[in-house]
Amino acid sequence: MSSPLHREFRLTCLAVFLFWLVACGNSPQARSHPGADAHASDSPRPATAAQSAALPSREDYRQSMKRAQTWLDTLRVDPADLRAHGIKGKKKLVELMDAYYSLWKVAPPEDRAPLLARIRDVVKVTYEPAYHDMLSTSDEWFKEDATSYLRAAVLMDRLGLDTRLYRAEILKIQDRLNAQMQQRGVHQREAFAWYYRYFGLKEPFPLEEARDEGVIAHRQDPRSLSDMDAYQLTHEIYVPFEYGDKLDVHPFNDQERAYLRLALDHLVRRYLARRNPDLLGELVECQHYLRMQQEPSHRDGVVFLLSDQNPDGSWGHYPHQSQLLGEYVRQGFELHTTEVVIGALTTIYDKPMP
């Protein structure tokens, strides 16, 4: 067996070669059309024993999701109350909605009605006038809440809930949305490009061009990526797949995919070593979207996520934050991590890529 030093040397050589290989496609102009069938480089490769090893059983996964739903059912998310405690209320409402939506999408027919009843209870706050305060809130809070505000309406639409009032309120804030769009980061502008299309809003400038400014476009060395960069990378992948609702697309060309295979593998291993289920969940879900499930790191990530669930059904370990927030650490931190892991596992186990 080769030594860790030898393995590291080989990985370094591979990284140098791949970065040289993709350099020719490094400019935005070299990218194929987002809808192009540009995945020929991903033809099946001989699988190693590690690649062939099965994921943990469906029964393990099923029991994990059952515990997770039990935890979600105990959670109260009141956006106004959370704001009063220094927590982004609308963002946390959407995280709870997203977690339930992930479960609802893969639930058998007999389980959907109870789930939808719980979701209706969660979103009833959106039918209250006080929730729609986006014209009167501060610029800081507007910027923090705007993405989540639009996301909530999308989720309600997809769950078949009434959004007529919500859509009317969104139209009222378009000018304010436009005014702060220049301040948005790359992946946020990409997301807003989709939301603008979804709600029939006119873009203040071509928002989708932000794609040419991102981590993927610049082929940033994955070894240099910060936690925030890794988060941006996953969201650059999430957006064209509409966060798991549009899987029959191939939005990245061969050079981009070569870079992403290397970057995701490196980052999955990094956050496995750090025992970070939050970023790890996003990364393995992105590997699934990109049809990179045969990477050994993918299975290792899934095994860790299933083993790292807390006894109460949540994910995430935040002892320092709990000293500051007390019980609100559940909404402030554990909810996001739990939502991310639920989204990853339900996608990996129940949403095969077409």
C-alpha positions as CSV (number, residue, x, y, z in Angstrom):
1,M,0.0,0.0,0.0
2,S,1.4,3.4,-0.9
3,S,2.2,5.9,1.9
4,P,0.1,9.0,2.6
5,L,3.0,11.0,1.2
6,H,3.0,9.2,-2.1
7,R,-0.8,9.5,-2.3
8,E,-0.6,13.2,-1.7
9,F,2.1,13.5,-4.4
10,R,-0.1,11.7,-6.9
11,L,-3.1,13.8,-6.1
12,T,-1.1,17.0,-6.5
13,C,0.1,15.9,-9.9
14,L,-3.4,15.0,-10.9
15,A,-4.6,18.5,-9.7
16,V,-1.9,20.2,-11.8
17,F,-2.8,18.2,-14.9
18,L,-6.5,18.8,-14.6
19,F,-6.1,22.5,-14.0
20,W,-3.9,22.7,-17.1
21,L,-6.4,20.6,-19.0
22,V,-9.3,22.9,-18.2
23,A,-7.4,26.1,-18.8
24,C,-8.3,26.1,-22.5
25,G,-12.0,26.3,-21.5
26,N,-11.4,28.9,-18.8
27,S,-13.1,31.8,-20.5
28,P,-16.9,32.3,-20.3
29,Q,-17.0,32.3,-24.1
30,A,-15.8,28.7,-24.2
31,R,-18.8,27.5,-22.3
32,S,-21.4,25.6,-24.2
33,H,-25.0,26.6,-24.0
34,P,-26.5,25.7,-20.6
35,G,-29.0,23.3,-22.2
36,A,-26.4,21.5,-24.4
37,D,-25.8,17.8,-24.0
38,A,-22.2,18.3,-22.8
39,H,-21.5,15.4,-20.6
40,A,-19.8,12.9,-23.0
41,S,-16.7,12.9,-20.8
42,D,-18.7,11.1,-18.1
43,S,-19.0,7.7,-19.7
44,P,-18.9,4.9,-17.2
45,R,-15.4,4.1,-15.9
46,P,-14.2,0.8,-14.4
47,A,-15.4,0.9,-10.8
48,T,-13.1,0.2,-7.9
49,A,-14.3,-1.9,-5.0
50,A,-14.9,1.3,-3.0
51,Q,-16.9,2.8,-5.9
52,S,-19.0,-0.4,-6.2
53,A,-19.8,-0.6,-2.5
54,A,-23.5,0.0,-1.9
55,L,-24.8,3.0,0.1
56,P,-26.2,2.3,3.6
57,S,-29.5,0.5,3.4
58,R,-32.8,2.1,2.5
59,E,-34.1,1.0,5.9
60,D,-31.4,3.0,7.6
61,Y,-32.3,6.0,5.4
62,R,-36.0,5.5,6.0
63,Q,-35.6,5.4,9.8
64,S,-33.3,8.4,9.7
65,M,-36.0,10.5,7.8
66,K,-38.6,9.3,10.3
67,R,-36.6,10.7,13.2
68,A,-35.9,13.9,11.3
69,Q,-39.6,14.5,10.6
70,T,-40.3,13.9,14.3
71,W,-37.8,16.6,15.2
72,L,-39.3,19.0,12.6
73,D,-42.7,18.5,14.0
74,T,-41.6,19.8,17.4
75,L,-40.2,23.0,15.9
76,R,-42.0,26.4,16.0
77,V,-40.8,29.0,13.5
78,D,-42.4,32.4,14.0
79,P,-40.5,34.9,11.7
80,A,-41.3,38.0,13.9
81,D,-40.3,36.2,17.1
82,L,-37.1,35.0,15.6
83,R,-36.2,38.5,14.3
84,A,-36.7,39.8,17.9
85,H,-34.1,37.3,19.0
86,G,-31.6,38.3,16.3
87,I,-32.4,35.5,13.9
88,K,-33.4,35.8,10.2
89,G,-37.1,34.9,10.6
90,K,-38.2,34.5,6.9
91,K,-35.0,32.5,6.2
92,K,-35.8,30.1,8.9
93,L,-39.4,29.7,7.8
94,V,-38.2,28.8,4.3
95,E,-35.7,26.3,5.8
96,L,-38.5,24.5,7.6
97,M,-40.7,24.6,4.5
98,D,-37.8,23.3,2.4
99,A,-37.2,20.4,4.8
100,Y,-40.8,19.4,4.7
101,Y,-41.0,19.9,0.9
102,S,-38.1,17.4,0.5
103,L,-39.9,14.8,2.5
104,W,-43.2,15.5,0.8
105,K,-41.7,15.0,-2.7
106,V,-40.6,11.5,-1.9
107,A,-43.4,10.4,0.5
108,P,-45.7,7.6,-0.5
109,P,-49.3,8.8,-1.4
110,E,-50.7,7.8,2.0
111,D,-48.2,10.0,3.9
112,R,-48.5,13.1,1.8
113,A,-51.8,14.4,3.3
114,P,-50.5,14.5,6.9
115,L,-47.3,16.2,5.7
116,L,-49.3,18.8,3.8
117,A,-51.4,19.5,6.8
118,R,-48.3,20.2,8.9
119,I,-47.0,22.4,6.1
120,R,-50.2,24.4,5.9
121,D,-49.8,25.1,9.6
122,V,-46.2,26.2,9.1
123,V,-47.1,28.6,6.3
124,K,-50.3,30.1,7.7
125,V,-48.2,33.1,8.9
126,T,-47.8,34.0,5.2
127,Y,-51.5,34.8,4.9
128,E,-51.2,37.5,7.6
129,P,-50.6,41.1,6.5
130,A,-47.8,41.6,9.1
131,Y,-45.7,39.0,7.3
132,H,-45.6,41.1,4.1
133,D,-43.6,43.9,5.5
134,M,-41.0,44.1,2.7
135,L,-41.8,47.7,1.8
136,S,-41.5,49.0,5.3
137,T,-38.5,47.0,6.7
138,S,-35.0,48.4,6.8
139,D,-32.6,48.1,3.8
140,E,-30.5,45.6,5.8
141,W,-33.4,43.4,6.7
142,F,-34.9,43.6,3.2
143,K,-31.6,42.4,1.7
144,E,-31.4,39.5,4.3
145,D,-35.0,38.4,3.6
146,A,-35.6,39.0,-0.1
147,T,-34.3,35.7,-1.4
148,S,-36.2,33.7,1.2
149,Y,-39.3,35.8,0.7
150,L,-39.4,34.7,-3.0
151,R,-38.4,31.2,-2.2
152,A,-41.4,30.7,0.1
153,A,-43.8,31.6,-2.6
154,V,-42.2,29.1,-5.0
155,L,-42.5,26.3,-2.5
156,M,-46.1,27.2,-1.8
157,D,-46.8,27.1,-5.5
158,R,-45.2,23.7,-5.9
159,L,-47.2,22.3,-2.9
160,G,-50.4,23.5,-4.5
161,L,-51.1,26.2,-1.9
162,D,-52.9,29.5,-2.7
163,T,-50.3,32.2,-3.5
164,R,-52.5,34.9,-5.1
165,L,-52.0,37.3,-2.2
166,Y,-48.3,36.5,-2.0
167,R,-47.8,37.1,-5.7
168,A,-49.5,40.4,-5.5
169,E,-47.2,41.4,-2.7
170,I,-44.1,40.4,-4.7
171,L,-45.2,42.7,-7.5
172,K,-45.2,45.6,-5.1
173,I,-41.6,45.2,-4.1
174,Q,-40.1,44.9,-7.6
175,D,-38.6,48.4,-7.6
176,R,-36.9,47.7,-4.2
177,L,-35.6,44.4,-5.4
178,N,-34.1,46.0,-8.5
179,A,-32.5,48.8,-6.4
180,Q,-30.4,46.4,-4.3
181,M,-29.6,43.8,-7.0
182,Q,-26.2,45.3,-7.7
183,Q,-25.2,44.5,-4.1
184,R,-25.9,40.8,-4.6
185,G,-23.3,38.1,-4.8
186,V,-22.8,35.9,-7.8
187,H,-24.9,32.9,-6.8
188,Q,-27.6,35.2,-5.4
189,R,-28.0,37.0,-8.7
190,E,-28.1,33.6,-10.5
191,A,-31.0,32.6,-8.1
192,F,-32.8,35.9,-8.6
193,A,-32.5,35.5,-12.4
194,W,-34.6,32.3,-12.0
195,Y,-37.0,33.9,-9.5
196,Y,-37.5,36.9,-11.8
197,R,-38.5,34.6,-14.6
198,Y,-40.7,32.5,-12.4
199,F,-42.7,35.5,-11.2
200,G,-42.7,37.3,-14.5
201,L,-40.6,40.2,-13.3
202,K,-38.4,42.4,-15.6
203,E,-34.7,42.2,-14.8
204,P,-32.9,45.5,-14.1
205,F,-29.9,44.1,-16.0
206,P,-29.0,40.5,-17.2
207,L,-28.8,38.8,-13.9
208,E,-27.7,35.4,-15.3
209,E,-24.5,37.0,-16.5
210,A,-23.3,36.6,-12.9
211,R,-22.5,33.1,-13.9
212,D,-19.4,34.4,-15.6
213,E,-18.1,35.8,-12.3
214,G,-18.4,32.7,-10.1
215,V,-16.1,30.1,-8.6
216,I,-16.8,27.7,-11.5
217,A,-16.1,30.2,-14.2
218,H,-12.8,31.1,-12.7
219,R,-11.8,27.5,-11.9
220,Q,-10.7,28.5,-8.4
221,D,-8.3,26.0,-6.9
222,P,-10.5,24.0,-4.5
223,R,-7.6,23.9,-2.0
224,S,-7.9,27.7,-1.7
225,L,-11.7,27.9,-1.2
226,S,-13.0,29.2,2.1
227,D,-16.2,27.9,3.7
228,M,-18.1,30.7,2.0
229,D,-16.5,29.9,-1.3
230,A,-17.6,26.3,-1.0
231,Y,-21.1,27.4,-0.1
232,Q,-21.1,29.7,-3.2
233,L,-19.9,26.8,-5.4
234,T,-22.7,24.5,-4.3
235,H,-25.3,27.2,-5.0
236,E,-23.9,27.8,-8.4
237,I,-24.7,24.1,-9.0
238,Y,-28.1,24.2,-7.2
239,V,-29.6,27.0,-9.3
240,P,-29.7,25.4,-12.8
241,F,-31.1,22.3,-11.2
242,E,-33.7,24.5,-9.5
243,Y,-32.7,23.1,-6.1
244,G,-33.5,19.6,-7.1
245,D,-36.8,20.2,-8.9
246,K,-35.3,20.1,-12.4
247,L,-33.0,17.1,-12.8
248,D,-33.1,16.4,-16.6
249,V,-30.6,19.2,-17.5
250,H,-26.9,19.2,-18.3
251,P,-25.9,22.8,-17.5
252,F,-22.1,22.4,-17.4
253,N,-19.7,21.7,-20.3
254,D,-16.9,19.1,-20.2
255,Q,-14.3,21.5,-18.9
256,E,-16.5,22.7,-16.1
257,R,-17.4,19.1,-15.2
258,A,-13.7,18.1,-15.1
259,Y,-13.1,21.0,-12.7
260,L,-16.2,20.2,-10.6
261,R,-15.3,16.5,-10.2
262,L,-12.0,17.5,-8.8
263,A,-13.3,20.3,-6.6
264,L,-16.3,18.4,-5.2
265,D,-14.1,15.4,-4.3
266,H,-11.6,17.6,-2.6
267,L,-14.2,19.5,-0.6
268,V,-16.2,16.4,0.4
269,R,-13.0,15.0,1.9
270,R,-12.2,18.3,3.6
271,Y,-15.6,18.5,5.3
272,L,-15.6,14.8,6.2
273,A,-12.3,15.4,8.0
274,R,-13.9,18.4,9.7
275,R,-17.1,16.5,10.5
276,N,-19.2,19.3,9.1
277,P,-22.6,17.9,8.0
278,D,-23.8,21.3,6.8
279,L,-21.5,21.8,3.9
280,L,-21.0,18.1,3.4
281,G,-24.7,17.6,2.8
282,E,-24.7,20.3,0.1
283,L,-21.6,18.8,-1.6
284,V,-22.8,15.2,-1.8
285,E,-26.1,16.4,-3.2
286,C,-24.3,18.4,-5.9
287,Q,-22.3,15.2,-6.7
288,H,-25.6,13.5,-7.2
289,Y,-27.0,16.2,-9.5
290,L,-23.8,16.0,-11.6
291,R,-24.0,12.2,-11.9
292,M,-20.8,11.7,-9.9
293,Q,-22.2,9.2,-7.5
294,Q,-19.5,6.7,-8.3
295,E,-16.8,8.8,-6.6
296,P,-15.7,7.0,-3.4
297,S,-15.9,10.3,-1.6
298,H,-19.7,10.4,-2.3
299,R,-20.4,7.2,-0.5
300,D,-18.1,8.2,2.4
301,G,-20.1,11.4,2.7
302,V,-23.5,9.7,2.8
303,V,-22.2,7.1,5.4
304,F,-21.1,10.0,7.6
305,L,-24.4,11.9,7.3
306,L,-26.5,8.9,8.3
307,S,-24.2,8.2,11.2
308,D,-24.0,11.8,12.4
309,Q,-27.7,12.3,13.1
310,N,-28.4,13.5,16.7
311,P,-30.6,11.3,18.9
312,D,-33.4,13.8,18.6
313,G,-33.5,13.5,14.8
314,S,-31.7,16.7,14.0
315,W,-28.2,17.3,12.6
316,G,-25.5,19.7,13.7
317,H,-23.5,20.3,16.8
318,Y,-23.5,23.9,18.1
319,P,-22.5,24.0,21.8
320,H,-21.0,27.5,21.6
321,Q,-24.0,29.0,19.8
322,S,-26.3,27.3,22.3
323,Q,-24.7,29.2,25.1
324,L,-25.7,32.5,23.3
325,L,-29.1,31.5,21.9
326,G,-30.3,28.8,24.4
327,E,-33.2,26.9,22.9
328,Y,-33.2,29.2,19.8
329,V,-30.1,27.4,18.6
330,R,-32.6,24.8,17.2
331,Q,-34.0,27.4,14.8
332,G,-30.8,29.5,14.4
333,F,-28.4,26.7,13.5
334,E,-29.7,23.1,13.7
335,L,-32.6,23.8,11.4
336,H,-30.4,24.8,8.4
337,T,-28.1,21.8,8.9
338,T,-31.1,19.4,9.2
339,E,-32.8,20.8,6.2
340,V,-29.6,20.5,4.1
341,V,-29.1,16.8,5.1
342,I,-32.7,15.9,4.5
343,G,-32.5,17.5,1.1
344,A,-29.3,15.6,0.3
345,L,-30.4,12.2,1.5
346,T,-33.9,12.3,0.0
347,T,-32.4,13.3,-3.3
348,I,-29.7,10.6,-3.2
349,Y,-32.0,7.8,-2.2
350,D,-35.3,8.7,-3.9
351,K,-34.5,10.9,-6.9
352,P,-32.4,9.0,-9.4
353,M,-30.9,11.2,-12.1
354,P,-32.4,10.8,-15.6
